[in-house]
């Protein structure tokens, strides 16, 4: 099930959402320009490595270019390949504009970063000695999905079902689309092999739950305004 767009207009241009998308694209272009060896090195220099963050490992001097705590943020703008980038940007494009519109631009920046931090914590805590770099905007975007579920549960989302040509197009409520997405992440997390690379499903779950919790806090603060 692939979300394509929602039926939920916004009252102003989602400048922050577009800026995040542009920054992720720019960083990916820089990654590609660094060559094959440089592409991998970027993950270790700017990706989030749990063992380094928890002081259980030390990077070689040539790769250690930032304090480990800053990689919690820089890792959100790195991607492992074009499909990784495209998938994340699609979800950001579909769901982020309305959340930004509801929370306001300044609050949305803080919300997005906090969701990314929540996602990182969910990935690190079960395996703080992991030396596998965590990269991608998925965790923070998962928080956006959690917020969308709380703020716009009954909004219709146009999805494509890739069951063979031609694609079948459906309109489904956001609570159904995002509920199924969450269940898929949960099942994938339970089936994933610990200690190996791949999709950071725990980060997806952590970001989503963080978004669920923070969306009510942020939106109620704005309402009291």
KEGU-830616 format. One line per field, with one value per residue (C-alpha): residue in one letter; x, y, z. Coordinates in Angstrom, 1 decimal. Layout:
BEGIN
code <- [a	...]
X <- [X	...]
Y <- [Y	...]
Z <- [Z	...]
This chain:
BEGIN
code <- [x	x	x	x	x	x	x	x	x	x	x	x	x	x	x	x	x	x	x	x	x	x	x	x	x	x	x	x	x	x	x	x	x	x	x	x	x	x	x	x	x	x	x	x	x	x	x	x	x	x	x	x	x	x	x	x	x	x	x	x	x	x	x	x	x	x	x	x	x	x	x	x	x	x	x	x	x	x	x	x	x	x	x	x	x	x	x	x	x	x	x	x	x	x	x	x	x	x	x	x	x	x	x	x	x	x	x	x	x	x	x	x	x	x	x	x	x	x	x	x	x	x	x	x	x	x	x	x	x	x	x	x	x	x	x	x	x	x	x	x	x	x	x	x	x	x	x	x	x	x	x	x	x	x	x	x	x	x	x	x	x	x	x	x	x	x	x	x	x	x	x	x	x	x	x	x	x	x	x	x	x	x	x	x	x	x	x	x	x	x	x	x	x	x	x	x	x	x	x	x	x	x	x	x	x	x	x	x	x	x	x	x	x	x	x	x	x	x	x	x	x	x	x	x	x]
X <- [0.0	1.6	0.2	0.1	-1.8	-4.3	-7.5	-6.6	-5.8	-3.4	-3.8	-0.2	2.8	4.7	8.0	9.7	8.5	9.9	13.1	13.6	13.0	15.4	18.1	17.8	18.1	21.1	22.9	22.2	23.7	26.8	26.9	26.8	29.5	31.8	32.4	31.8	34.3	33.3	29.6	30.2	32.5	29.8	27.7	30.3	31.2	27.6	25.4	24.3	26.4	24.9	28.2	30.0	27.2	27.2	31.1	31.5	33.4	35.6	35.8	39.1	40.4	39.8	36.1	35.5	34.5	31.6	30.7	28.7	25.6	25.3	25.0	21.5	20.5	22.9	21.8	18.3	19.4	21.5	20.1	21.4	20.2	17.8	14.8	15.4	15.4	12.4	10.3	10.9	10.3	7.0	5.7	6.9	5.2	1.9	1.6	3.9	2.3	-0.9	1.0	3.2	0.1	-1.5	1.5	3.0	6.5	8.6	6.8	7.0	10.8	11.1	8.5	10.3	13.6	12.1	10.5	13.9	15.5	12.7	13.2	17.0	16.4	14.1	16.8	19.7	18.2	17.7	21.3	23.5	26.7	25.6	28.3	25.8	25.3	21.7	20.8	17.6	14.7	12.3	12.3	11.4	8.9	7.3	6.6	4.9	2.7	1.8	0.8	-1.3	-3.1	-4.1	-4.8	-6.5	-7.7	-10.7	-9.0	-9.1	-5.8	-5.3	-3.3	-2.0	-2.2	0.6	-1.2	-0.1	-0.7	-2.7	-2.3	-5.5	-6.3	-8.3	-9.3	-8.9	-9.2	-5.9	-6.6	-6.7	-3.7	-1.5	-2.8	-1.9	1.5	2.1	1.2	3.5	6.4	5.6	5.5	8.7	10.4	9.5	10.7	13.9	17.3	19.0	22.5	22.3	21.9	18.7	15.6	15.5	12.0	12.4	13.2	10.0	8.0	9.8	9.3	5.6	4.9	6.8	4.7	1.5	2.4	3.8	1.1	-1.5	0.9	1.9	-1.6	-3.2	-0.5	-1.2	-4.9	-4.4	-2.1]
Y <- [0.0	3.2	6.6	9.1	12.1	13.2	15.1	17.7	21.3	23.5	27.2	28.2	26.9	24.2	25.9	23.7	20.5	21.6	22.7	19.3	17.6	19.9	19.4	15.7	15.8	18.1	15.9	12.8	14.5	15.3	11.6	10.5	13.0	11.6	8.3	4.8	4.8	8.3	7.3	4.7	6.9	9.5	7.0	6.5	10.2	11.6	8.6	7.6	4.8	3.6	2.3	5.6	7.6	5.4	5.5	1.8	2.4	5.1	6.1	6.4	9.9	10.4	9.6	11.4	14.9	15.7	15.1	11.9	13.6	15.8	12.7	12.2	15.2	14.7	11.1	12.3	13.8	10.9	8.1	4.7	4.9	6.5	4.2	4.9	8.7	8.5	6.5	8.8	11.9	10.5	10.0	13.4	15.0	13.3	13.8	16.5	19.7	19.4	18.7	21.7	23.8	22.8	23.1	26.2	26.4	27.0	24.4	21.9	22.2	21.4	18.6	17.0	17.0	15.6	12.8	12.0	11.9	9.6	7.3	7.2	6.4	3.5	2.1	2.6	1.4	-2.3	-2.5	0.3	-1.5	-1.7	-0.5	-0.3	3.4	4.5	6.9	8.3	10.5	7.6	8.0	11.7	11.1	8.3	10.9	13.0	10.0	9.6	13.3	13.0	10.0	12.0	15.3	14.1	10.5	10.6	12.4	10.4	9.3	8.1	4.9	2.6	-1.1	-2.7	-6.0	-6.0	-3.8	-1.6	-0.3	-0.2	3.2	3.5	6.3	5.2	7.0	8.0	6.0	2.9	3.6	4.6	1.9	-0.7	1.0	0.8	-2.9	-3.7	-1.9	-3.8	-7.1	-6.4	-5.3	-8.5	-10.6	-8.7	-10.3	-8.4	-7.1	-7.0	-4.1	-3.3	-1.2	0.4	-0.8	0.1	3.7	3.8	2.6	5.0	8.0	7.1	6.8	10.0	11.8	10.4	11.8	15.1	16.0	16.4	18.4	20.7	21.2	21.9	24.5	26.2	26.1	27.8	30.2]
Z <- [0.0	-1.2	-0.1	-3.0	-1.6	0.9	0.6	3.1	2.0	3.9	4.6	3.8	2.0	4.0	3.9	6.5	4.9	1.5	3.2	4.8	1.5	-0.3	2.4	2.3	-1.5	-1.4	1.2	-0.9	-4.0	-1.9	-0.8	-4.4	-5.3	-2.7	-4.6	-3.5	-0.6	0.5	0.4	3.1	5.1	5.4	7.2	9.9	10.2	10.3	10.9	14.4	15.8	19.1	20.5	19.8	21.3	24.5	24.7	24.0	20.8	19.3	15.6	13.8	13.8	10.1	10.6	13.8	12.6	15.0	18.6	18.8	20.2	17.0	14.9	16.3	14.1	11.1	10.7	9.9	6.6	5.3	3.1	2.0	-1.5	-4.0	-3.0	0.7	0.0	-2.4	0.0	2.9	0.8	-0.5	3.1	4.1	1.0	1.7	5.5	6.7	5.2	7.2	10.5	9.8	9.0	12.3	14.6	13.0	11.4	14.5	16.6	13.7	13.5	17.2	16.9	14.0	15.8	18.9	17.0	15.4	18.9	20.1	17.2	17.9	21.5	20.5	18.2	20.7	24.0	23.1	21.7	22.9	21.8	18.1	15.7	12.8	11.6	11.7	8.9	7.3	8.0	8.6	12.4	12.4	9.5	11.5	14.2	11.6	10.8	14.4	14.6	11.5	12.9	16.0	14.2	11.0	11.7	9.3	6.4	3.1	1.8	-1.8	-1.9	-4.6	-4.1	-6.1	-6.9	-10.5	-13.5	-13.5	-9.9	-8.0	-6.5	-3.3	-0.9	2.7	6.0	7.5	10.7	8.5	6.4	9.3	11.6	9.0	8.6	12.3	12.5	9.6	11.4	14.6	12.9	11.0	14.2	16.0	13.0	12.4	13.3	16.1	15.4	11.7	9.3	7.5	8.1	11.6	12.5	16.2	15.2	13.1	16.1	18.5	16.2	15.7	19.4	20.1	17.4	19.0	22.4	21.3	18.8	21.5	23.7	20.8	19.4	22.8	23.6	20.3	21.0	24.3	22.5]
